[in-house]
Amino acid sequence: MTDALKIIPTVIATASAVRNYSVPDVTRITDTMRRPMHDLRVSVTDRCNMRCTYCMPGDVFGENHSFLPRAELLNFDEIERLAKLFIQSGVQKIRLTGGEPLLRRNIERLIEKLARLRTLEGKPVEVAMTTNAVLLSQQAQSLKDAGLSRINISLDGLTEETFRRMSGSDVSVGTVLDGIAAAQQAGFAPIKVNMVVKRGANDHEIIPMAGHFRNSGVVLRFIEYMDVGSTNGWRMDEVVSAQEILEQVVQHFPIQQVDPNYTGEVAERWRYADGGGEIGVIASVTQAFCHECTRARISTDGKLYTCLFASGGADLRGPLRLGATDQMLISLIAGQWKQRSDRYSQLRHAATTAPAAERPRKKIEMSYIGG
């Protein structure tokens, strides 16, 4: 019996026990640490046109790597249906990730579907995307027209040497910069550029990146190099801490801390004292923010993960394709969230220094679960 078939009886039994089931109030769907479900990340493909060293290193994800067959991917109608159910559970923001989401054919159709959805409060759902921008210059306007609200762009250096070393590709950094310009022209604001900082690889470009995006309307965010997945060879001594990054920036540009935009925002915000814009730092290694994490994740093949560092997820695609009702699926989603106790980043030191036999099981790769 397949895993999906094994789940169905449990789901049916749960639904039968709550025949008068009504969608729980958003304030009641919290996990074991009283964290609500607010954000949903959907990985729409496990494929990518880059081989970034911290995500899909080329020596692991080479020419012979087997990606998921198309039939195993959630289709757009399935993603839309699940999105509706997550919204009924409290989600207010949906981010499309990958792999590289712009490789998913006709991605604008999915954005149109999601952009029509409304939160429990009747407000439009915010639909965002994280992309490497290689294909963005051709698609920025169509993404905006489809209803995409926000866009985050990955860029780890400005020189060709650094960019190609970090991206593991022959793509020119100019292609990404053209994509950013196209997104600005299309009306995306603010655009956020994410720079993963790795010691000895691209940390020499912290100040050039800050200088380039000052006064541009783009928010540059520095991200500590994380131990996502099991293939990127992560080491703690390669992490450049948020504190180190800020110390470098302040030597060149006076900055002032800014209040977060909302509860649970992962980036610590800073603005240039002269009004030149804003930067952010995401310190998930040295200043873990697990206690405020409100993110659920759906993998490319329809599994629900409650942590970026998870080792396993709950199958939603199987029950969905076998005819589970909305109430059954909501019960499954709510049940997974209510038992959630993930706080890997807060426990990282113990997890990475323990004897090998005591370490957590293999973690899911970021290209499969999304960033």
LUMNU-398756 format. One record per residue (C-alpha): residue in three letters; chain; x, z, y. Coordinates in steps of 0.02 Angstrom, whole numbers, plus 50000, padded with zeros to 5 digits. Layout:
<nodes>
<node type="ALA" mol="A" X="X" Z="Z" Y="Y"/>
...
</nodes>
This chain:
<nodes>
<node type="MET" mol="A" X="50000" Z="50000" Y="50000"/>
<node type="THR" mol="A" X="50069" Z="49952" Y="50170"/>
<node type="ASP" mol="A" X="50097" Z="50081" Y="50307"/>
<node type="ALA" mol="A" X="49955" Z="50005" Y="50407"/>
<node type="LEU" mol="A" X="49834" Z="50022" Y="50261"/>
<node type="LYS" mol="A" X="49887" Z="50202" Y="50235"/>
<node type="ILE" mol="A" X="49845" Z="50243" Y="50416"/>
<node type="ILE" mol="A" X="49669" Z="50170" Y="50416"/>
<node type="PRO" mol="A" X="49588" Z="50305" Y="50306"/>
<node type="THR" mol="A" X="49660" Z="50440" Y="50417"/>
<node type="VAL" mol="A" X="49598" Z="50354" Y="50572"/>
<node type="ILE" mol="A" X="49426" Z="50328" Y="50498"/>
<node type="ALA" mol="A" X="49417" Z="50509" Y="50443"/>
<node type="THR" mol="A" X="49466" Z="50567" Y="50616"/>
<node type="ALA" mol="A" X="49336" Z="50455" Y="50696"/>
<node type="SER" mol="A" X="49202" Z="50513" Y="50574"/>
<node type="ALA" mol="A" X="49237" Z="50693" Y="50619"/>
<node type="VAL" mol="A" X="49204" Z="50654" Y="50802"/>
<node type="ARG" mol="A" X="49052" Z="50540" Y="50796"/>
<node type="ASN" mol="A" X="48999" Z="50597" Y="50967"/>
<node type="TYR" mol="A" X="49174" Z="50562" Y="51029"/>
<node type="SER" mol="A" X="49190" Z="50531" Y="51215"/>
<node type="VAL" mol="A" X="49350" Z="50481" Y="51301"/>
<node type="PRO" mol="A" X="49440" Z="50641" Y="51348"/>
<node type="ASP" mol="A" X="49467" Z="50680" Y="51530"/>
<node type="VAL" mol="A" X="49639" Z="50625" Y="51587"/>
<node type="THR" mol="A" X="49687" Z="50803" Y="51636"/>
<node type="ARG" mol="A" X="49659" Z="50859" Y="51456"/>
<node type="ILE" mol="A" X="49769" Z="50731" Y="51370"/>
<node type="THR" mol="A" X="49934" Z="50821" Y="51381"/>
<node type="ASP" mol="A" X="50073" Z="50848" Y="51256"/>
<node type="THR" mol="A" X="50145" Z="51011" Y="51191"/>
<node type="MET" mol="A" X="50240" Z="51032" Y="51354"/>
<node type="ARG" mol="A" X="50083" Z="50998" Y="51458"/>
<node type="ARG" mol="A" X="50146" Z="50826" Y="51513"/>
<node type="PRO" mol="A" X="50006" Z="50700" Y="51548"/>
<node type="MET" mol="A" X="50011" Z="50518" Y="51497"/>
<node type="HIS" mol="A" X="50032" Z="50418" Y="51658"/>
<node type="ASP" mol="A" X="50143" Z="50267" Y="51622"/>
<node type="LEU" mol="A" X="50141" Z="50138" Y="51484"/>
<node type="ARG" mol="A" X="50288" Z="50024" Y="51445"/>
<node type="VAL" mol="A" X="50253" Z="49871" Y="51339"/>
<node type="SER" mol="A" X="50395" Z="49774" Y="51259"/>
<node type="VAL" mol="A" X="50331" Z="49595" Y="51248"/>
<node type="THR" mol="A" X="50482" Z="49522" Y="51156"/>
<node type="ASP" mol="A" X="50638" Z="49581" Y="51068"/>
<node type="ARG" mol="A" X="50733" Z="49424" Y="51121"/>
<node type="CYS" mol="A" X="50849" Z="49413" Y="51270"/>
<node type="ASN" mol="A" X="50957" Z="49280" Y="51354"/>
<node type="MET" mol="A" X="51096" Z="49407" Y="51388"/>
<node type="ARG" mol="A" X="51197" Z="49524" Y="51279"/>
<node type="CYS" mol="A" X="51225" Z="49673" Y="51392"/>
<node type="THR" mol="A" X="51351" Z="49791" Y="51314"/>
<node type="TYR" mol="A" X="51240" Z="49945" Y="51334"/>
<node type="CYS" mol="A" X="51082" Z="49864" Y="51264"/>
<node type="MET" mol="A" X="51111" Z="49713" Y="51150"/>
<node type="PRO" mol="A" X="51299" Z="49701" Y="51119"/>
<node type="GLY" mol="A" X="51346" Z="49527" Y="51060"/>
<node type="ASP" mol="A" X="51443" Z="49586" Y="50908"/>
<node type="VAL" mol="A" X="51282" Z="49661" Y="50840"/>
<node type="PHE" mol="A" X="51151" Z="49542" Y="50908"/>
<node type="GLY" mol="A" X="51245" Z="49382" Y="50867"/>
<node type="GLU" mol="A" X="51189" Z="49208" Y="50814"/>
<node type="ASN" mol="A" X="51136" Z="49270" Y="50642"/>
<node type="HIS" mol="A" X="51031" Z="49415" Y="50706"/>
<node type="SER" mol="A" X="50851" Z="49408" Y="50644"/>
<node type="PHE" mol="A" X="50723" Z="49432" Y="50779"/>
<node type="LEU" mol="A" X="50541" Z="49470" Y="50745"/>
<node type="PRO" mol="A" X="50433" Z="49322" Y="50687"/>
<node type="ARG" mol="A" X="50301" Z="49271" Y="50813"/>
<node type="ALA" mol="A" X="50161" Z="49330" Y="50699"/>
<node type="GLU" mol="A" X="50228" Z="49508" Y="50707"/>
<node type="LEU" mol="A" X="50221" Z="49514" Y="50896"/>
<node type="LEU" mol="A" X="50066" Z="49584" Y="50979"/>
<node type="ASN" mol="A" X="49970" Z="49440" Y="51056"/>
<node type="PHE" mol="A" X="49904" Z="49450" Y="51234"/>
<node type="ASP" mol="A" X="49727" Z="49496" Y="51182"/>
<node type="GLU" mol="A" X="49794" Z="49639" Y="51075"/>
<node type="ILE" mol="A" X="49904" Z="49702" Y="51217"/>
<node type="GLU" mol="A" X="49756" Z="49695" Y="51336"/>
<node type="ARG" mol="A" X="49645" Z="49792" Y="51215"/>
<node type="LEU" mol="A" X="49776" Z="49927" Y="51188"/>
<node type="ALA" mol="A" X="49809" Z="49936" Y="51375"/>
<node type="LYS" mol="A" X="49625" Z="49972" Y="51406"/>
<node type="LEU" mol="A" X="49629" Z="50114" Y="51281"/>
<node type="PHE" mol="A" X="49786" Z="50189" Y="51357"/>
<node type="ILE" mol="A" X="49705" Z="50179" Y="51528"/>
<node type="GLN" mol="A" X="49556" Z="50275" Y="51458"/>
<node type="SER" mol="A" X="49685" Z="50405" Y="51405"/>
<node type="GLY" mol="A" X="49752" Z="50422" Y="51582"/>
<node type="VAL" mol="A" X="49878" Z="50281" Y="51606"/>
<node type="GLN" mol="A" X="49887" Z="50214" Y="51784"/>
<node type="LYS" mol="A" X="50041" Z="50103" Y="51777"/>
<node type="ILE" mol="A" X="50096" Z="49971" Y="51652"/>
<node type="ARG" mol="A" X="50272" Z="49901" Y="51647"/>
<node type="LEU" mol="A" X="50315" Z="49745" Y="51547"/>
<node type="THR" mol="A" X="50487" Z="49750" Y="51468"/>
<node type="GLY" mol="A" X="50584" Z="49674" Y="51325"/>
<node type="GLY" mol="A" X="50708" Z="49608" Y="51278"/>
<node type="GLU" mol="A" X="50685" Z="49491" Y="51424"/>
<node type="PRO" mol="A" X="50498" Z="49479" Y="51464"/>
<node type="LEU" mol="A" X="50514" Z="49311" Y="51552"/>
<node type="LEU" mol="A" X="50560" Z="49234" Y="51384"/>
<node type="ARG" mol="A" X="50382" Z="49269" Y="51324"/>
<node type="ARG" mol="A" X="50288" Z="49106" Y="51344"/>
<node type="ASN" mol="A" X="50145" Z="49107" Y="51470"/>
<node type="ILE" mol="A" X="50181" Z="49287" Y="51521"/>
<node type="GLU" mol="A" X="50077" Z="49255" Y="51678"/>
<node type="ARG" mol="A" X="49920" Z="49250" Y="51570"/>
<node type="LEU" mol="A" X="49953" Z="49427" Y="51510"/>
<node type="ILE" mol="A" X="49986" Z="49486" Y="51687"/>
<node type="GLU" mol="A" X="49819" Z="49413" Y="51743"/>
<node type="LYS" mol="A" X="49730" Z="49507" Y="51605"/>
<node type="LEU" mol="A" X="49814" Z="49673" Y="51646"/>
<node type="ALA" mol="A" X="49796" Z="49654" Y="51834"/>
<node type="ARG" mol="A" X="49606" Z="49651" Y="51815"/>
<node type="LEU" mol="A" X="49602" Z="49823" Y="51735"/>
<node type="ARG" mol="A" X="49552" Z="49981" Y="51829"/>
<node type="THR" mol="A" X="49605" Z="50162" Y="51808"/>
<node type="LEU" mol="A" X="49485" Z="50304" Y="51770"/>
<node type="GLU" mol="A" X="49474" Z="50329" Y="51959"/>
<node type="GLY" mol="A" X="49425" Z="50146" Y="51983"/>
<node type="LYS" mol="A" X="49589" Z="50092" Y="52062"/>
<node type="PRO" mol="A" X="49684" Z="49936" Y="52011"/>
<node type="VAL" mol="A" X="49813" Z="49968" Y="51876"/>
<node type="GLU" mol="A" X="49989" Z="49941" Y="51940"/>
<node type="VAL" mol="A" X="50072" Z="49805" Y="51835"/>
<node type="ALA" mol="A" X="50261" Z="49800" Y="51848"/>
<node type="MET" mol="A" X="50404" Z="49713" Y="51759"/>
<node type="THR" mol="A" X="50588" Z="49741" Y="51723"/>
<node type="THR" mol="A" X="50688" Z="49580" Y="51707"/>
<node type="ASN" mol="A" X="50867" Z="49518" Y="51709"/>
<node type="ALA" mol="A" X="50809" Z="49385" Y="51834"/>
<node type="VAL" mol="A" X="50894" Z="49239" Y="51746"/>
<node type="LEU" mol="A" X="50730" Z="49143" Y="51747"/>
<node type="LEU" mol="A" X="50654" Z="49228" Y="51899"/>
<node type="SER" mol="A" X="50689" Z="49096" Y="52031"/>
<node type="GLN" mol="A" X="50573" Z="48975" Y="51940"/>
<node type="GLN" mol="A" X="50437" Z="49103" Y="51904"/>
<node type="ALA" mol="A" X="50433" Z="49228" Y="52047"/>
<node type="GLN" mol="A" X="50287" Z="49149" Y="52140"/>
<node type="SER" mol="A" X="50182" Z="49123" Y="51984"/>
<node type="LEU" mol="A" X="50210" Z="49305" Y="51934"/>
<node type="LYS" mol="A" X="50153" Z="49363" Y="52105"/>
<node type="ASP" mol="A" X="50002" Z="49248" Y="52101"/>
<node type="ALA" mol="A" X="49955" Z="49316" Y="51929"/>
<node type="GLY" mol="A" X="49946" Z="49492" Y="51998"/>
<node type="LEU" mol="A" X="50115" Z="49571" Y="51961"/>
<node type="SER" mol="A" X="50132" Z="49720" Y="52077"/>
<node type="ARG" mol="A" X="50316" Z="49766" Y="52068"/>
<node type="ILE" mol="A" X="50476" Z="49701" Y="51996"/>
<node type="ASN" mol="A" X="50638" Z="49785" Y="51944"/>
<node type="ILE" mol="A" X="50795" Z="49682" Y="51916"/>
<node type="SER" mol="A" X="50947" Z="49727" Y="51813"/>
<node type="LEU" mol="A" X="51114" Z="49687" Y="51896"/>
<node type="ASP" mol="A" X="51275" Z="49778" Y="51850"/>
<node type="GLY" mol="A" X="51402" Z="49697" Y="51965"/>
<node type="LEU" mol="A" X="51431" Z="49566" Y="52099"/>
<node type="THR" mol="A" X="51593" Z="49483" Y="52045"/>
<node type="GLU" mol="A" X="51582" Z="49352" Y="51909"/>
<node type="GLU" mol="A" X="51709" Z="49445" Y="51803"/>
<node type="THR" mol="A" X="51616" Z="49610" Y="51806"/>
<node type="PHE" mol="A" X="51445" Z="49532" Y="51789"/>
<node type="ARG" mol="A" X="51493" Z="49427" Y="51638"/>
<node type="ARG" mol="A" X="51583" Z="49572" Y="51556"/>
<node type="MET" mol="A" X="51431" Z="49685" Y="51573"/>
<node type="SER" mol="A" X="51302" Z="49551" Y="51530"/>
<node type="GLY" mol="A" X="51398" Z="49476" Y="51384"/>
<node type="SER" mol="A" X="51347" Z="49303" Y="51444"/>
<node type="ASP" mol="A" X="51409" Z="49151" Y="51538"/>
<node type="VAL" mol="A" X="51268" Z="49162" Y="51665"/>
<node type="SER" mol="A" X="51328" Z="49164" Y="51845"/>
<node type="VAL" mol="A" X="51288" Z="49315" Y="51952"/>
<node type="GLY" mol="A" X="51224" Z="49188" Y="52079"/>
<node type="THR" mol="A" X="51078" Z="49150" Y="51962"/>
<node type="VAL" mol="A" X="51021" Z="49332" Y="51972"/>
<node type="LEU" mol="A" X="51046" Z="49339" Y="52161"/>
<node type="ASP" mol="A" X="50941" Z="49180" Y="52176"/>
<node type="GLY" mol="A" X="50806" Z="49264" Y="52073"/>
<node type="ILE" mol="A" X="50807" Z="49415" Y="52189"/>
<node type="ALA" mol="A" X="50792" Z="49301" Y="52340"/>
<node type="ALA" mol="A" X="50647" Z="49208" Y="52258"/>
<node type="ALA" mol="A" X="50558" Z="49372" Y="52223"/>
<node type="GLN" mol="A" X="50576" Z="49423" Y="52405"/>
<node type="GLN" mol="A" X="50512" Z="49254" Y="52461"/>
<node type="ALA" mol="A" X="50361" Z="49275" Y="52346"/>
<node type="GLY" mol="A" X="50318" Z="49439" Y="52432"/>
<node type="PHE" mol="A" X="50376" Z="49572" Y="52309"/>
<node type="ALA" mol="A" X="50421" Z="49730" Y="52405"/>
<node type="PRO" mol="A" X="50511" Z="49838" Y="52380"/>
<node type="ILE" mol="A" X="50615" Z="49756" Y="52245"/>
<node type="LYS" mol="A" X="50720" Z="49878" Y="52145"/>
<node type="VAL" mol="A" X="50889" Z="49829" Y="52075"/>
<node type="ASN" mol="A" X="50952" Z="49935" Y="51930"/>
<node type="MET" mol="A" X="51139" Z="49955" Y="51904"/>
<node type="VAL" mol="A" X="51196" Z="50042" Y="51744"/>
<node type="VAL" mol="A" X="51364" Z="50120" Y="51787"/>
<node type="LYS" mol="A" X="51494" Z="50132" Y="51649"/>
<node type="ARG" mol="A" X="51664" Z="50209" Y="51681"/>
<node type="GLY" mol="A" X="51806" Z="50086" Y="51672"/>
<node type="ALA" mol="A" X="51688" Z="49938" Y="51662"/>
<node type="ASN" mol="A" X="51596" Z="49921" Y="51827"/>
<node type="ASP" mol="A" X="51611" Z="50085" Y="51921"/>
<node type="HIS" mol="A" X="51729" Z="50000" Y="52045"/>
<node type="GLU" mol="A" X="51579" Z="49900" Y="52107"/>
<node type="ILE" mol="A" X="51473" Z="50049" Y="52162"/>
<node type="ILE" mol="A" X="51518" Z="50030" Y="52345"/>
<node type="PRO" mol="A" X="51514" Z="49838" Y="52348"/>
<node type="MET" mol="A" X="51340" Z="49844" Y="52272"/>
<node type="ALA" mol="A" X="51283" Z="49974" Y="52399"/>
<node type="GLY" mol="A" X="51354" Z="49871" Y="52542"/>
<node type="HIS" mol="A" X="51276" Z="49710" Y="52479"/>
<node type="PHE" mol="A" X="51099" Z="49779" Y="52470"/>
<node type="ARG" mol="A" X="51103" Z="49884" Y="52628"/>
<node type="ASN" mol="A" X="50983" Z="49817" Y="52759"/>
<node type="SER" mol="A" X="50911" Z="49694" Y="52632"/>
<node type="GLY" mol="A" X="50746" Z="49778" Y="52593"/>
<node type="VAL" mol="A" X="50804" Z="49798" Y="52412"/>
<node type="VAL" mol="A" X="50816" Z="49973" Y="52337"/>
<node type="LEU" mol="A" X="50975" Z="49989" Y="52234"/>
<node type="ARG" mol="A" X="50967" Z="50118" Y="52094"/>
<node type="PHE" mol="A" X="51119" Z="50181" Y="52001"/>
<node type="ILE" mol="A" X="51085" Z="50231" Y="51820"/>
<node type="GLU" mol="A" X="51195" Z="50341" Y="51714"/>
<node type="TYR" mol="A" X="51254" Z="50254" Y="51556"/>
<node type="MET" mol="A" X="51140" Z="50317" Y="51417"/>
<node type="ASP" mol="A" X="51154" Z="50334" Y="51228"/>
<node type="VAL" mol="A" X="51002" Z="50226" Y="51192"/>
<node type="GLY" mol="A" X="50994" Z="50157" Y="51016"/>
<node type="SER" mol="A" X="51139" Z="50164" Y="50894"/>
<node type="THR" mol="A" X="51242" Z="50006" Y="50930"/>
<node type="ASN" mol="A" X="51315" Z="50023" Y="51105"/>
<node type="GLY" mol="A" X="51460" Z="50137" Y="51059"/>
<node type="TRP" mol="A" X="51409" Z="50266" Y="51190"/>
<node type="ARG" mol="A" X="51533" Z="50402" Y="51236"/>
<node type="MET" mol="A" X="51507" Z="50543" Y="51359"/>
<node type="ASP" mol="A" X="51674" Z="50510" Y="51443"/>
<node type="GLU" mol="A" X="51610" Z="50338" Y="51495"/>
<node type="VAL" mol="A" X="51466" Z="50414" Y="51592"/>
<node type="VAL" mol="A" X="51488" Z="50412" Y="51781"/>
<node type="SER" mol="A" X="51377" Z="50554" Y="51839"/>
<node type="ALA" mol="A" X="51249" Z="50538" Y="51978"/>
<node type="GLN" mol="A" X="51349" Z="50668" Y="52074"/>
<node type="GLU" mol="A" X="51506" Z="50561" Y="52064"/>
<node type="ILE" mol="A" X="51409" Z="50407" Y="52120"/>
<node type="LEU" mol="A" X="51335" Z="50497" Y="52270"/>
<node type="GLU" mol="A" X="51505" Z="50566" Y="52318"/>
<node type="GLN" mol="A" X="51573" Z="50388" Y="52324"/>
<node type="VAL" mol="A" X="51427" Z="50324" Y="52425"/>
<node type="VAL" mol="A" X="51430" Z="50462" Y="52554"/>
<node type="GLN" mol="A" X="51613" Z="50427" Y="52591"/>
<node type="HIS" mol="A" X="51561" Z="50257" Y="52657"/>
<node type="PHE" mol="A" X="51380" Z="50276" Y="52710"/>
<node type="PRO" mol="A" X="51297" Z="50439" Y="52768"/>
<node type="ILE" mol="A" X="51139" Z="50471" Y="52667"/>
<node type="GLN" mol="A" X="50992" Z="50591" Y="52670"/>
<node type="GLN" mol="A" X="50885" Z="50644" Y="52523"/>
<node type="VAL" mol="A" X="50704" Z="50585" Y="52519"/>
<node type="ASP" mol="A" X="50555" Z="50664" Y="52432"/>
<node type="PRO" mol="A" X="50496" Z="50578" Y="52272"/>
<node type="ASN" mol="A" X="50355" Z="50452" Y="52286"/>
<node type="TYR" mol="A" X="50257" Z="50540" Y="52148"/>
<node type="THR" mol="A" X="50271" Z="50679" Y="52020"/>
<node type="GLY" mol="A" X="50379" Z="50625" Y="51875"/>
<node type="GLU" mol="A" X="50476" Z="50490" Y="51969"/>
<node type="VAL" mol="A" X="50640" Z="50472" Y="51874"/>
<node type="ALA" mol="A" X="50749" Z="50417" Y="52019"/>
<node type="GLU" mol="A" X="50815" Z="50540" Y="52147"/>
<node type="ARG" mol="A" X="50793" Z="50452" Y="52314"/>
<node type="TRP" mol="A" X="50916" Z="50441" Y="52459"/>
<node type="ARG" mol="A" X="50907" Z="50342" Y="52622"/>
<node type="TYR" mol="A" X="51045" Z="50284" Y="52736"/>
<node type="ALA" mol="A" X="51054" Z="50393" Y="52891"/>
<node type="ASP" mol="A" X="51063" Z="50239" Y="53003"/>
<node type="GLY" mol="A" X="50902" Z="50166" Y="52932"/>
<node type="GLY" mol="A" X="50991" Z="50038" Y="52823"/>
<node type="GLY" mol="A" X="50874" Z="50064" Y="52676"/>
<node type="GLU" mol="A" X="50866" Z="50168" Y="52520"/>
<node type="ILE" mol="A" X="50961" Z="50199" Y="52359"/>
<node type="GLY" mol="A" X="50917" Z="50298" Y="52204"/>
<node type="VAL" mol="A" X="51009" Z="50382" Y="52061"/>
<node type="ILE" mol="A" X="50939" Z="50405" Y="51886"/>
<node type="ALA" mol="A" X="51032" Z="50551" Y="51805"/>
<node type="SER" mol="A" X="50953" Z="50557" Y="51633"/>
<node type="VAL" mol="A" X="51117" Z="50615" Y="51553"/>
<node type="THR" mol="A" X="51181" Z="50749" Y="51674"/>
<node type="GLN" mol="A" X="51015" Z="50804" Y="51749"/>
<node type="ALA" mol="A" X="50885" Z="50777" Y="51614"/>
<node type="PHE" mol="A" X="50706" Z="50760" Y="51677"/>
<node type="CYS" mol="A" X="50616" Z="50770" Y="51509"/>
<node type="HIS" mol="A" X="50501" Z="50906" Y="51576"/>
<node type="GLU" mol="A" X="50419" Z="50778" Y="51692"/>
<node type="CYS" mol="A" X="50418" Z="50626" Y="51577"/>
<node type="THR" mol="A" X="50246" Z="50544" Y="51571"/>
<node type="ARG" mol="A" X="50292" Z="50381" Y="51483"/>
<node type="ALA" mol="A" X="50220" Z="50308" Y="51325"/>
<node type="ARG" mol="A" X="50297" Z="50151" Y="51249"/>
<node type="ILE" mol="A" X="50229" Z="50011" Y="51141"/>
<node type="SER" mol="A" X="50360" Z="49914" Y="51046"/>
<node type="THR" mol="A" X="50360" Z="49727" Y="51022"/>
<node type="ASP" mol="A" X="50271" Z="49742" Y="50855"/>
<node type="GLY" mol="A" X="50142" Z="49869" Y="50911"/>
<node type="LYS" mol="A" X="50212" Z="50041" Y="50874"/>
<node type="LEU" mol="A" X="50183" Z="50187" Y="50991"/>
<node type="TYR" mol="A" X="50340" Z="50283" Y="51040"/>
<node type="THR" mol="A" X="50334" Z="50440" Y="51143"/>
<node type="CYS" mol="A" X="50519" Z="50443" Y="51192"/>
<node type="LEU" mol="A" X="50652" Z="50316" Y="51236"/>
<node type="PHE" mol="A" X="50767" Z="50402" Y="51111"/>
<node type="ALA" mol="A" X="50640" Z="50409" Y="50969"/>
<node type="SER" mol="A" X="50685" Z="50372" Y="50789"/>
<node type="GLY" mol="A" X="50510" Z="50320" Y="50738"/>
<node type="GLY" mol="A" X="50339" Z="50270" Y="50804"/>
<node type="ALA" mol="A" X="50156" Z="50267" Y="50757"/>
<node type="ASP" mol="A" X="50086" Z="50099" Y="50702"/>
<node type="LEU" mol="A" X="49945" Z="50035" Y="50813"/>
<node type="ARG" mol="A" X="49952" Z="49851" Y="50765"/>
<node type="GLY" mol="A" X="49905" Z="49883" Y="50583"/>
<node type="PRO" mol="A" X="49744" Z="49979" Y="50619"/>
<node type="LEU" mol="A" X="49702" Z="49860" Y="50762"/>
<node type="ARG" mol="A" X="49715" Z="49706" Y="50651"/>
<node type="LEU" mol="A" X="49622" Z="49790" Y="50509"/>
<node type="GLY" mol="A" X="49469" Z="49818" Y="50616"/>
<node type="ALA" mol="A" X="49488" Z="49993" Y="50688"/>
<node type="THR" mol="A" X="49362" Z="50031" Y="50825"/>
<node type="ASP" mol="A" X="49411" Z="50080" Y="51000"/>
<node type="GLN" mol="A" X="49366" Z="50260" Y="50963"/>
<node type="MET" mol="A" X="49478" Z="50261" Y="50810"/>
<node type="LEU" mol="A" X="49624" Z="50191" Y="50909"/>
<node type="ILE" mol="A" X="49597" Z="50312" Y="51054"/>
<node type="SER" mol="A" X="49595" Z="50456" Y="50929"/>
<node type="LEU" mol="A" X="49759" Z="50393" Y="50856"/>
<node type="ILE" mol="A" X="49839" Z="50373" Y="51028"/>
<node type="ALA" mol="A" X="49778" Z="50542" Y="51090"/>
<node type="GLY" mol="A" X="49832" Z="50627" Y="50929"/>
<node type="GLN" mol="A" X="50008" Z="50559" Y="50944"/>
<node type="TRP" mol="A" X="50023" Z="50611" Y="51126"/>
<node type="LYS" mol="A" X="49952" Z="50785" Y="51102"/>
<node type="GLN" mol="A" X="50083" Z="50825" Y="50969"/>
<node type="ARG" mol="A" X="50225" Z="50753" Y="51074"/>
<node type="SER" mol="A" X="50371" Z="50873" Y="51096"/>
<node type="ASP" mol="A" X="50512" Z="50751" Y="51136"/>
<node type="ARG" mol="A" X="50649" Z="50811" Y="51252"/>
<node type="TYR" mol="A" X="50803" Z="50725" Y="51185"/>
<node type="SER" mol="A" X="50897" Z="50717" Y="51351"/>
<node type="GLN" mol="A" X="50883" Z="50905" Y="51372"/>
<node type="LEU" mol="A" X="50953" Z="50929" Y="51197"/>
<node type="ARG" mol="A" X="51081" Z="50787" Y="51206"/>
<node type="HIS" mol="A" X="51237" Z="50894" Y="51205"/>
<node type="ALA" mol="A" X="51190" Z="50979" Y="51043"/>
<node type="ALA" mol="A" X="51131" Z="50814" Y="50969"/>
<node type="THR" mol="A" X="51293" Z="50721" Y="51006"/>
<node type="THR" mol="A" X="51419" Z="50858" Y="50966"/>
<node type="ALA" mol="A" X="51344" Z="50922" Y="50803"/>
<node type="PRO" mol="A" X="51421" Z="50872" Y="50635"/>
<node type="ALA" mol="A" X="51367" Z="50698" Y="50582"/>
<node type="ALA" mol="A" X="51253" Z="50765" Y="50444"/>
<node type="GLU" mol="A" X="51156" Z="50867" Y="50572"/>
<node type="ARG" mol="A" X="51134" Z="50732" Y="50704"/>
<node type="PRO" mol="A" X="50966" Z="50647" Y="50735"/>
<node type="ARG" mol="A" X="50919" Z="50498" Y="50631"/>
<node type="LYS" mol="A" X="50960" Z="50324" Y="50695"/>
<node type="LYS" mol="A" X="50877" Z="50293" Y="50862"/>
<node type="ILE" mol="A" X="50773" Z="50140" Y="50904"/>
<node type="GLU" mol="A" X="50865" Z="50003" Y="51000"/>
<node type="MET" mol="A" X="50816" Z="49978" Y="51182"/>
<node type="SER" mol="A" X="50789" Z="49792" Y="51157"/>
<node type="TYR" mol="A" X="50647" Z="49834" Y="51036"/>
<node type="ILE" mol="A" X="50566" Z="49978" Y="51129"/>
<node type="GLY" mol="A" X="50601" Z="49926" Y="51310"/>
<node type="GLY" mol="A" X="50702" Z="50019" Y="51442"/>
</nodes>
